[in-house]
């Protein structure tokens, strides 16, 4: 086995997030590449949640897929959601005390979902009893069922350490970690490293978890061996970080010189601000970062704009509903040439939509949000490494061209934990653009320059700002000649950005130089598309993946040149939305009609196995325009 896909399921609030962090850290400690995606309901405790993890000895395996080789269940409900996700000769671990459970007793499954599960189970095995599902998996898929008495295992903590019986259940998530550790043969010292990293300074909690995990691990190995042990790691990374998408964006902002971050708590953006808040004094005597929680998102962007006018690097972080409130102030920043970064984590919409699920349905919204026309940059990231780099580049673009920059991410990246190479900070430079110092004859909006130097509020220069159209000094005006000059001055920044920005920040192409087909995508679909292209090449399909990173301004000439390598009918957009919004933007700017696509808008990621099948389907049926994907619980 070259790589391993596994899953840990349980109720929301049972410690699955901690489980993912510990396992990812433990595996990274011994040199493996790991991606760990957390999927969960918008429910504080009770509803089903799971970690989907992929481990590789040679790479960071962003391309999650099904089936999984191992399913560990904290509760009975997990098996009802994922019995179809197991591979042949796989493994399942669950509590033996729950074997008599039937589907009707699971109150946290939504009625519609329960109906579908019940119909499928009754058609397949004539029963919804958990014990019968396990027997079915053993008989039909040769799955090995590891049945453990979870209560007796937790009682060990009560007996050995005197942990109160009422508190022992807090260690429930250590049981699947013990099973995984045993089957994969994770060394005890790696487990201890992962636990210590998560519970730094809390010695009793560390001791209890390490004991429980390693004890279970040894028992599993003695009974089942180590059938899921991977080859020795050969990851080409001397030093790695284990970070979520939220974390790495926050780190990028700190490296990029952030000094003021405003936010209103919203999923999945809030964790980024929490991370910065926890580390806001890193500057010591040299100064830290002000993190400001506001009463709503309109106040958040207004505060960020105000801070920017005083000369500090500013940002705000939000999601779809929050950005909807920011739109008026976004226009103010565009009109007044204010550099500000809006980090935008997409989730399933519209309205509250799917608040804890992912999506890519906000692209066109960010490109055209607010009334009137003004320059902006819409920059997107496809993985943790890009997200770090783009967080720094976003500040440079904002200040160099004095425009709002929307850094567009998605929930999949935000809530995924990955091992990544420690960034080389020497390659990054802070570009603050043209700055006016002193007083003298200063004209803030000089129409003889596309980008005129900015002075800071509180400095010596006198400045006026208004939401109205303005003169070069900043006073209100409705003069048509001056209006034309000022409008054109702002909009010509878009051409300048295209001319001066390195192409690697606008798009990247992966695959054959002479492709027969091209997948077009953006954001977190990146590695799934790249892997699909590589996989399909082994089956005789020669293709490429065009990864768009900058949508405003759009690199239309370069994109058009790449897409013209193939018949337009062989261009397939791959997106987590129904409209194929990146395809629409590409058609708008290049004139190349993108009419075929692979779409998914269930709130779950696009998985490698379903993308491969969809691409083959489209390439084999030229008259077919779309494939809708729905896999995932």
For each residue, the residues with C-beta under 8 A, 3 or more apart:
1: 4 69 228 230
2: 56 57 58 230 231
3: 54 55 56 57 61 230
4: 1 54 55 69 70 184 228 230
5: 52 53 54 64 65 66 67 68 69
6: 53 54 55 68 69 70 71 72 180 228
7: 50 51 52 53 68 70 71 72 82 85
8: 16 19 20 50 51 53 72 74 173 176 180
9: 16 48 49 50 51 71 72 73 74 75 77 78 81 82
10: 14 15 16 48 49 50 73 74 75 78 172 173 176
11: 14 45 46 47 48 49 74 75 77 108
12: 16 40 41 43 44 45 46 47 48 49
13: 44 45 46
14: 10 11 49 74 75 172 173
15: 10 18 19 170 172 173
16: 8 9 10 12 19 20 38 40 49 50 51 74 173
17: 20 21 38
18: 15 21 22 173 198
19: 8 15 16 22 23 51 173 176 177
20: 8 16 17 23 24 36 38 51 53 417
21: 17 18 24 25 36 194 197 198 242 417
22: 18 19 25 26 177 191 194 195 197 198 209
23: 19 20 26 27 34 36 53 177 180 194
24: 20 21 27 28 34 36 53 194 242 417 418 419
25: 21 22 28 29 193 194 197 198 242
26: 22 23 29 30 181 186 190 191 193 194
27: 23 24 30 32 34 55 186 190 419
28: 24 25 31 32 33 34 240 242 419
29: 25 26 189 190 193 194
30: 26 27 186 187 190 233
31: 28 57 232 233 234 235
32: 27 28 55 56 57 230 233 235 419
33: 28 55 56 57 58 59 60 61 233 235 419
34: 23 24 27 28 53 54 55 56 60 61 242 417 418 419
35: 53 54 60 61 62 64 416 417 418
36: 20 21 23 24 51 52 53 416 417 418
37: 51 52 53 64 412 415 416 605
38: 16 17 20 49 50 51 415 416 417
39: 49 50 51 52 357 604 632 633
40: 12 16 43 47 48 49 50 356
41: 12 47 48 49 356
42: 267 354 355 356
43: 12 40 46 47
44: 12 13
45: 11 12 13
46: 11 12 13 43 108
47: 11 12 40 41 43 108
48: 9 10 11 12 40 41 77 78 81 108 109 633
49: 9 10 11 12 14 16 38 39 40 41
50: 7 8 9 10 16 38 39 40 78 81 82 633
51: 7 8 9 16 19 20 36 37 38 39
52: 5 7 36 37 39 64 68
53: 5 6 7 8 20 23 24 34 35 36 37
54: 3 4 5 6 34 35 61 63 64 65
55: 3 4 6 27 32 33 34 61 184 230
56: 2 3 32 33 34 59 60 61 230 235
57: 2 3 31 32 33 230 231 232 233 234 235
58: 2 33 233 234 235
59: 33 56 235
60: 33 34 35 56 383 418 419 420
61: 3 33 34 35 54 55 56 64
62: 35 383 418 524 526 527 528
63: 54 527 528 530 531 532 608
64: 5 35 37 52 54 61 528 605 607 608
65: 5 54 607 608 609
66: 5 85 607 609 610 631
67: 5 85 86 87 88 90 609
68: 5 6 7 52 71 82 85 86 87 90
69: 1 4 5 6 86 87 90 91 228
70: 4 6 7 90 91 92 93 179 180 183 228
71: 6 7 9 68 78 79 82 85 86 90 91 92 93
72: 6 7 8 9 92 93 94 175 176 179 180
73: 9 10 76 78 79 82 92 93 94 95 176
74: 8 9 10 11 14 16 78 95 172 173 175 176
75: 9 10 11 14 78 95 98
76: 73 79 80 94 95 98 101 106 130
77: 9 11 48 80 81 106 108 109
78: 9 10 48 50 71 73 74 75 81 82 94
79: 71 73 76 82 83 92 94 130 133 134
80: 76 77 83 103 106 109 117 128 130 133
81: 9 48 50 77 78 109 117 633
82: 7 9 50 68 71 73 78 79 85 86 633
83: 79 80 86 121 133 136 137
84: 120
85: 7 66 67 68 71 82 633
86: 67 68 69 71 82 83 90 92 137 141 143
87: 67 68 69 90 141
88: 67 141 142 143
89: 141 142 143 144
90: 67 68 69 70 71 86 87 141 143 144
91: 69 70 71 143 144 145 146 183 224 227 228
92: 70 71 72 73 79 86 134 137 143 144 145 146
93: 70 71 72 73 145 146 147 148 175 176 179
94: 72 73 76 78 79 98 130 134 145 146 147 148
95: 73 74 75 76 98 147 148 149 150
96: 99 147 148 149
97: 149 150 151
98: 75 76 94 95 101 130
99: 96 129 130 131 134 147
100: 129 130 131
101: 76 98 105 106 129 130
102: 105 128 129 130
103: 80 106 109 114 117 118 121 128
104: 128
105: 101 102
106: 76 77 80 101 103 109 114
107:
108: 11 46 47 48 77
109: 48 77 80 81 103 106 113 114 117
110: 113 114
111: 114 115
112: 115 116
113: 109 110 116 117
114: 103 106 109 110 111 117 118
115: 111 112 118 119
116: 112 113 119 120
117: 80 81 103 109 113 114 120 121 128
118: 103 114 115 121 122 128
119: 115 116 122 123
120: 84 116 117 123 124
121: 83 103 117 118 124 125 127 128 133
122: 118 119 125 126 127 128
123: 119 120
124: 120 121 136
125: 121 122 132 133 136
126: 122 132
127: 121 122 132 133
128: 80 102 103 104 117 118 121 122 132 133
129: 99 100 101 102 132 133
130: 76 79 80 94 98 99 100 101 102 133 134
131: 99 100 134 135
132: 125 126 127 128 129 135 136
133: 79 80 83 121 125 127 128 129 130 136 137
134: 79 92 94 99 130 131 137 138 145 147
135: 131 132 138 139
136: 83 124 125 132 133 139 140
137: 83 86 92 133 134 140 141 143 145
138: 134 135 141 142 143 144 145
139: 135 136
140: 136 137
141: 86 87 88 89 90 137 138
142: 88 89 138
143: 86 88 89 90 91 92 137 138
144: 89 90 91 92 138 224
145: 91 92 93 94 134 137 138
146: 91 92 93 94 179 220 224
147: 93 94 95 96 99 134
148: 93 94 95 96 153 175 179 216
149: 95 96 97 152 153
150: 95 97 153 154 172 175
151: 97 154 155
152: 149 155 156
153: 148 149 150 156 175 212 216
154: 150 151 157 158 168 169 171 172 175
155: 151 152 158 159 165 168
156: 152 153 159 160 212 215
157: 154 160 161 163 168 171 208 211 212
158: 154 155 161 162 163 164 165 168
159: 155 156
160: 156 157 211
161: 157 158 204 207 208 211
162: 158
163: 157 158 167 168 171 208
164: 158 167 168
165: 155 158 168
166: 169
167: 163 164 170
168: 154 155 157 158 163 164 165 171
169: 154 166 172
170: 15 167
171: 154 157 163 168 174 175 208 209 212
172: 10 14 15 74 150 154 169 175
173: 8 10 14 15 16 18 19 74 176 177
174: 171 177 178 209 212 213 216
175: 72 74 93 148 150 153 154 171 172 178 179 212 216
176: 8 10 19 72 73 74 93 173 179 180
177: 19 22 23 173 174 180 181 191 213 216
178: 174 175 181 182 212 213 214 215 216 217 219 220
179: 70 72 93 146 148 175 176 182 183 216 217 220
180: 6 8 23 70 72 176 177 183 184 186
181: 26 177 178 184 185 186 191 213 214 216 217 220
182: 178 179 185 216 217 218 219 220 221 224 226
183: 70 91 179 180 220 221 224 226 227 228 229
184: 4 55 180 181 226 228 229 230
185: 181 182 221 226 229
186: 26 27 30 180 181 190 191 217
187: 30 190 191
188: 191 192 210 214 217
189: 29 192 193
190: 26 27 29 30 186 187 193 194
191: 22 26 177 181 186 187 188 194 195 210 213 214 217
192: 188 189 195 196 206 210 214
193: 25 26 29 189 190 196 197
194: 21 22 23 24 25 26 29 190 191 197 198
195: 22 191 192 198 199 206 209 210 213
196: 192 193 199 200 206
197: 21 22 25 193 194 200 242
198: 18 21 22 25 194 195
199: 195 196 202 205 206 209
200: 196 197
201:
202: 199 205 206
203: 206 207
204: 161 207 208
205: 199 202 208 209
206: 192 195 196 199 202 203 209 210
207: 161 203 204 210 211
208: 157 161 163 171 204 205 211 212
209: 22 171 174 195 199 205 206 212 213
210: 188 191 192 195 206 207 213 214
211: 157 160 161 207 208 214 215
212: 153 156 157 171 174 175 178 208 209 215 216
213: 174 177 178 181 191 195 209 210 216 217
214: 178 181 188 191 192 210 211 217 218
215: 156 178 211 212 218 219
216: 148 153 174 175 177 178 179 181 182 212 213 219 220
217: 178 179 181 182 186 188 191 213 214 220 221
218: 182 214 215 221 222
219: 178 182 215 216 222 223
220: 146 178 179 181 182 183 216 217 223 224
221: 182 183 185 217 218 224 225 226
222: 218 219
223: 219 220
224: 91 144 146 182 183 220 221 227
225: 221
226: 182 183 184 185 221 229
227: 91 183 224
228: 1 4 6 69 70 91 183 184
229: 183 184 185 226
230: 1 2 3 4 32 55 56 57 184 233
231: 2 57 234
232: 31 57
233: 30 31 32 33 57 58 230
234: 31 57 58 231
235: 31 32 33 56 57 58 59 240 419
236:
237: 240 419 421 422
238:
239: 421 422
240: 28 235 237 419 420 421 422
241: 248 419 420 421 422
242: 21 24 25 28 34 197 417 418 419
243: 247 248 251 384 417 418 420
244: 247 248 271 414 415 416 417 418
245: 248 249 384 387 409 412 413 414 415 416
246: 249 250 268 269 271 272 275 345 414 415
247: 243 244 250 251 271 272 275
248: 241 243 244 245 251 252 384 387 388 391 420
249: 245 246 252 253 272 317 343 387 388 391 407 409
250: 246 247 253 254 272 273 275 276 279
251: 243 247 248 254 255 275 388 391
252: 248 249 255 256 387 388 389 390 391 392
253: 249 250 256 258 261 276 315 341 343 391 392 395
254: 250 251 258 276 279 282 289
255: 251 252 388 391 392 423 425 428
256: 252 253 313 391 392 394 395 396 428 430
257: 313 395 430
258: 253 254 261 276 289 313 314 315 395
259: 287 289 290 307 312 313 314
260: 289 290 292 303 304 307 308 312 313 314 315
261: 253 258 273 276 289 290 291 292 304 314 315 316 317
262: 291 292 293 294 299 300 301 303 304 307 314 315 316
263: 266 269 270 272 273 291 292 293 294 300 316 317 318
264: 293 294 295 296 297 299 300 318 322
265: 270 273 293
266: 263 269 270 297 318 319 321 322
267: 42 270 319 347 355 356
268: 246 271 319 345 347 356 411 414 415
269: 246 263 266 272 273 317 318 319 322 343 344 345 414
270: 263 265 266 267 273 274 317
271: 244 246 247 268 274 275 414
272: 246 247 249 250 263 269 275 276 317 343 345 414
273: 250 261 263 265 269 270 276 277 291 293 317
274: 270 271 277 278
275: 246 247 250 251 271 272 278 279
276: 250 253 254 258 261 272 273 279 280 289 291
277: 273 274 280 291
278: 274 275
279: 250 254 275 276 282 289
280: 276 277 288 289 290 291
281: 284 288 289
282: 254 279 288 289
283: 286 287 288 289
284: 281 288
285:
286: 283
287: 259 283
288: 280 281 282 283 284
289: 254 258 259 260 261 276 279 280 281 282 283
290: 259 260 261 280 307
291: 261 262 263 273 276 277 280
292: 260 261 262 263 300 303
293: 262 263 264 265 273
294: 262 263 264 297 299 300 303
295: 264 299
296: 264 299 300 325
297: 264 266 294 300 301 316 318 321 322 323 325 326
298: 301 302 325 326 328 329
299: 262 264 294 295 296 302 303
300: 262 263 264 292 294 296 297 303 304 316 318 322 326
301: 262 297 298 304 305 316 326 329 330 333 340 342
302: 298 299 305 306 329
303: 260 262 292 294 299 300 306 307 316
304: 260 261 262 300 301 307 308 314 315 316 340 342
305: 301 302 308 309 314 329 332 333 338 340
306: 302 303 309 310
307: 259 260 262 290 303 304 310 312 314
308: 260 304 305 311 312 313 314 333 338 339 340
309: 305 306 338 456 457 465
310: 306 307 456 457 458
311: 308 435 456 457 458 459
312: 259 260 307 308
313: 256 257 258 259 260 308 395 399
314: 258 259 260 261 262 304 305 307 308 339 340 341
315: 253 258 260 261 262 304 340 341 342 343 394 395
316: 261 262 263 297 300 301 303 304 326 340 341 342 343
317: 249 261 263 269 270 272 273 342 343 344 345
318: 263 264 266 269 297 300 322 323 326 342 343 344 345
319: 266 267 268 269 322 323 344 345 346 347
320: 323 324 344 346 347 349 350 353 362 365
321: 266 297 324 325 349 351 352
322: 264 266 269 297 300 318 319 325 326
323: 297 318 319 320 326 327 342 344 362 365 366 369
324: 320 321 327
325: 296 297 298 321 322
326: 297 298 300 301 316 318 322 323 329 330 342
327: 323 324 330 331 369 370
328: 298 331 332 370
329: 298 301 302 305 326 332 333
330: 301 326 327 333 334 342 369 370 376 404
331: 327 328 334 335 370 371 372 374
332: 305 328 329 335 336 338 467
333: 301 305 308 329 330 336 338 340 404
334: 330 331 337 338 370 372 374 375 376 403 404 490
335: 331 332 372 374 467 469 470 490
336: 332 333 465 466 467 470
337: 334 402 403 445 452 454 490
338: 305 308 309 332 333 334 402 404
339: 308 314 395 398 399 401 402 403 404 405 433
340: 301 304 305 308 314 315 316 333 398 404 405
341: 253 314 315 316 394 395 398 404 405 406 407
342: 301 304 315 316 317 318 323 326 330 404 405 406 407
343: 249 253 269 272 315 316 317 318 391 394 407 409
344: 269 317 318 319 320 323 362 366 406 407 408 409
345: 246 268 269 272 317 318 319 409 410 411 414
346: 319 320 358 359 360 361 362 408 409 410 411 523
347: 267 268 319 320 353 354 355 356 357 358 359 410 411 603
348: 353 354 355 357 358 359 361 411 601 603
349: 320 321 353 354 359 361 362
350: 320 353 361
351: 321
352: 321 355
353: 320 347 348 349 350 357 359
354: 42 347 348 349 357 359 603
355: 42 267 347 348 352
356: 40 41 42 267 268 347 411
357: 39 347 348 353 354 411 602 603 604
358: 346 347 348 410 411 412 524 576 603 604 605
359: 346 347 348 349 353 354 362 410 411 576 577 601 603
360: 346 363 410 522 523 524 525 575 576 577 581 582
361: 346 348 349 350 576 577 578 579 581 601
362: 320 323 344 346 349 359 365 366 408
363: 360 366 367 378 380 408 522 551 577 581 582 585
364: 367 368 579 581 584 585
365: 320 323 362 368 369
366: 323 344 362 363 369 378 406 408 551 552
367: 363 364 378 551 552 585
368: 364 365
369: 323 327 330 365 366
370: 327 328 330 331 334 374
371: 331
372: 331 334 335
373: 487 491
374: 331 334 335 370 403 490 491
375: 334 401 403 490 491 493 494 497 553
376: 330 334 403 404 405 406 552
377: 394 397 398 401 403 404 405 406 497 550 552 553
378: 363 366 367 405 406 408 550 551 552
379: 390 393 394 397 405 406 407 408 505 549 550
380: 363 390 407 408 409 522 523 548 549 550 551
381: 386 387 390 407 408 409 413 523 549
382: 386 413 522 523 524 525 526 527 547 549
383: 60 62 386 387 413 418 524 526 527
384: 243 245 248 387 388 413 416 418 420
385: 388 389 420 421 423
386: 381 382 383 389 390 526 549
387: 245 248 249 252 381 383 384 390 391 409 413
388: 248 249 251 252 255 384 385 391 392 420 423
389: 252 385 386 392 393 423 428
390: 252 379 380 381 386 387 393 394 407 505 549
391: 248 249 251 252 253 255 256 343 387 388 394 395 407
392: 252 253 255 256 388 389 395 396 428 430
393: 379 389 390 396 397 505
394: 256 315 341 343 377 379 390 391 397 398 405 407
395: 253 256 257 258 313 315 339 341 391 392 398 399 405 430
396: 256 392 393 399 400 429 430 431
397: 377 379 393 394 400 401 403 405 497 501
398: 339 340 341 377 394 395 401 402 403 404 405
399: 313 339 395 396 402 431 432 433
400: 396 397 431 432 433 451
401: 339 375 377 397 398 433 451 493 496 497
402: 337 338 339 398 399 433 451 454 493
403: 334 337 339 374 375 376 377 397 398 493 497
404: 330 333 334 338 339 340 341 342 376 377 398
405: 339 340 341 342 376 377 378 379 394 395 397 398
406: 341 342 344 366 376 377 378 379
407: 249 341 342 343 344 379 380 381 390 391 394
408: 344 346 362 363 366 378 379 380 381 523 551
409: 245 249 343 344 345 346 380 381 387 413 414 523
410: 345 346 347 358 359 360 413 414 523 524 576
411: 268 345 346 347 348 356 357 358 359 414 415
412: 37 245 358 415 416 523 524 605
413: 245 381 382 383 384 387 409 410 416 523 524
414: 244 245 246 268 269 271 272 345 409 410 411
415: 37 38 244 245 246 268 411 412
416: 35 36 37 38 244 245 384 412 413 524
417: 20 21 24 34 35 36 38 242 243 244
418: 24 34 35 36 60 62 242 243 244 383 384
419: 24 27 28 32 33 34 60 235 237 240 241 242
420: 60 240 241 243 248 384 385 388
421: 237 239 240 241 385
422: 237 239 240 241
423: 255 385 388 389
424: 427
425: 255 428
426:
427: 424
428: 255 256 389 392 425
429: 396
430: 256 257 392 395 396
431: 396 399 400
432: 399 400 435
433: 339 399 400 401 402 451 454
434: 451 452 453 454
435: 311 432 453 454 455 456
436: 442 453 454 455 461
437: 455 459
438: 459 460 461
439: 442 460 461 462
440: 461
441:
442: 436 439 455 461 462 463
443: 446 452 472 473
444: 452 454 455 461 463 464 472 473 474
445: 337 452 470 471 472 473 474 486 489
446: 443 449 452 472
447: 472 482 485 486 489
448:
449: 446 452 489
450: 489 492 493 496
451: 400 401 402 433 434 493 496
452: 337 434 443 444 445 446 449
453: 434 435 436
454: 337 402 433 434 435 436 444
455: 435 436 437 442 444 459 460 461 463
456: 309 310 311 435 459
457: 309 310 311 463
458: 310 311
459: 311 437 438 455 456
460: 438 439 455
461: 436 438 439 440 442 444 455
462: 439 442
463: 442 444 455 457 474
464: 444 470 473 474 475
465: 309 336 470 474
466: 336 470 474 475 476
467: 332 335 336
468: 476 477
469: 335 476 477 478 482 483 486 487
470: 335 336 445 464 465 466 473 474 475 476 477 486
471: 445 474 475 476 477 482
472: 443 444 445 446 447 486
473: 443 444 445 464 470
474: 444 445 463 464 465 466 470 471
475: 464 466 470 471
476: 466 468 469 470 471
477: 468 469 470 471 482 483
478: 469 483
479: 482 483
480: 483 484
481: 484 485
482: 447 469 471 477 479 485 486
483: 469 477 478 479 480 486 487
484: 480 481 487 488
485: 447 481 482 488 489
486: 445 447 469 470 472 482 483 489 490
487: 373 469 483 484 490 491
488: 484 485 491 492
489: 445 447 449 450 485 486 492
490: 334 335 337 374 375 486 487 493
491: 373 374 375 487 488 494
492: 450 488 489 495 496
493: 375 401 402 403 450 451 490 496 497
494: 375 491 497 498 552 553
495: 492 498 499 553
496: 401 450 451 492 493 499 500
497: 375 377 397 401 403 493 494 500 501 553
498: 494 495 501 506 553 555
499: 495 496
500: 496 497
501: 397 497 498 505 506 550
502: 505 506
503: 506 507 555 558
504: 508
505: 379 390 393 501 502 549 550
506: 498 501 502 503 548 549 550 555 558
507: 503 546 547 548 549 550 555 558 559 562
508: 504 546 547 549
509: 544 545 546 547 562
510: 530 533 544 545 547
511: 515 518 530 533 543 544 545
512: 515 516 537 542 543 544
513:
514: 542 565
515: 511 512 518 542 543 544 565 566
516: 512 541 542 543 566 570
517: 541 542 543 544 566 570 571 572 615 619
518: 511 515 543 544 545 546 562 563 565 566 570 571 572
519: 529 532 533 543 544 545 546 572 573 574 615
520: 545 546 548 563 571 572 573 574 582 583 586 594
521: 525 526 529 545 546 547 548 573 574 575 582
522: 360 363 380 382 525 526 547 548 549 551 575 582
523: 346 360 380 381 382 408 409 410 412 413 526 576
524: 62 358 360 382 383 410 412 413 416 528 576 605
525: 360 382 521 522 528 529 574 575 576 606
526: 62 382 383 386 521 522 523 529 530 545 547
527: 62 63 382 383 530 531
528: 62 63 64 524 525 531 532 574 605 606 607 608 611
529: 519 521 525 526 532 533 545 547 574 611
530: 63 510 511 526 527 533 534 545
531: 63 527 528 534 535 608
532: 63 519 528 529 535 536 545 608 611 612 615
533: 510 511 519 529 530 536 537 543 544 545
534: 530 531 537 538
535: 531 532 538 539 608 612
536: 532 533 539 540 541 543 612 615 616
537: 512 533 534 540 541 542 543
538: 534 535
539: 535 536 616
540: 536 537
541: 516 517 536 537 615 616 619
542: 512 514 515 516 517 537
543: 511 512 515 516 517 518 519 533 536 537 615
544: 509 510 511 512 515 517 518 519 533 562 565
545: 509 510 511 518 519 520 521 526 529 530 532 533
546: 507 508 509 518 519 520 521 559 562 563
547: 382 507 508 509 510 521 522 526 529
548: 380 506 507 520 521 522 551 559 582 585 586
549: 379 380 381 382 386 390 505 506 507 508 522
550: 377 378 379 380 501 505 506 507 553 554 555
551: 363 366 367 378 380 408 522 548 554 582 585
552: 366 367 376 377 378 494
553: 375 377 494 495 497 498 550
554: 550 551 559 585 586 588 589
555: 498 503 506 507 550 558 559
556: 559 560 589 590
557: 560 561
558: 503 506 507 555 561 562
559: 507 546 548 554 555 556 562 563 586 589 590
560: 556 557 563 564 590 591 592
561: 557 558 564 565
562: 507 509 518 544 546 558 559 565
563: 518 520 546 559 560 566 568 571 586 590 592
564: 560 561 592
565: 514 515 518 544 561 562
566: 515 516 517 518 563 570 571
567: 570 571
568: 563 571 592 593 594 595
569: 595 596 622
570: 516 517 518 566 567 619
571: 517 518 520 563 566 567 568 592 594 596
572: 517 518 519 520 596 597 598 615 618
573: 519 520 521 580 582 583 586 594 596 597 598
574: 519 520 521 525 528 529 597 598 606 611
575: 360 521 522 525 580 581 582 583 597 598 599 600
576: 358 359 360 361 410 523 524 525 599 600 601 605 606
577: 359 360 361 363 580 581 599 601
578: 361 599 601
579: 361 364 584
580: 573 575 577 583 584 594 597 599
581: 360 361 363 364 575 577 584 585
582: 360 363 520 521 522 548 551 573 575 585 586
583: 520 573 575 580 586 587 594 595 597
584: 364 579 580 581 587 588 594
585: 363 364 367 548 551 554 581 582 588 589
586: 520 548 554 559 563 573 582 583 589 590 592 594
587: 583 584 590 591 592 593 594
588: 554 584 585
589: 554 556 559 585 586
590: 556 559 560 563 586 587
591: 560 587
592: 560 563 564 568 571 586 587
593: 568 587
594: 520 568 571 573 580 583 584 586 587 597
595: 568 569 583 625
596: 569 571 572 573 618 624 625 626
597: 572 573 574 575 580 583 594 625 626 627
598: 572 573 574 575 606 611 614 615 618 626 627 629
599: 575 576 577 578 580 626 627 628 629
600: 575 576 604 605 606 628 629 630
601: 348 359 361 576 577 578
602: 357 629 630 632
603: 347 348 354 357 358 359
604: 39 357 358 600 607 631 632 633
605: 37 64 358 412 524 528 576 600 632
606: 525 528 574 576 598 600 610 611 629
607: 64 65 66 528 604 610 611 629 631 632
608: 63 64 65 528 531 532 535 611 612
609: 65 66 67 612 613 631
610: 66 606 607 613 614 629 631
611: 528 529 532 574 598 606 607 608 614 615 629
612: 532 535 536 608 609 615 616
613: 609 610 616 617
614: 598 610 611 617 618 627 629
615: 517 519 532 536 541 543 572 598 611 612 618 619
616: 536 539 541 612 613 619 620
617: 613 614 620 621 624 627
618: 572 596 598 614 615 621 624 627
619: 517 541 570 615 616
620: 616 617
621: 617 618 624
622: 569
623:
624: 596 617 618 621 627
625: 595 596 597
626: 596 597 598 599
627: 597 598 599 614 617 618 624
628: 599 600
629: 598 599 600 602 606 607 610 611 614
630: 600 602
631: 66 604 607 609 610
632: 39 602 604 605 607
633: 39 48 50 81 82 85 604
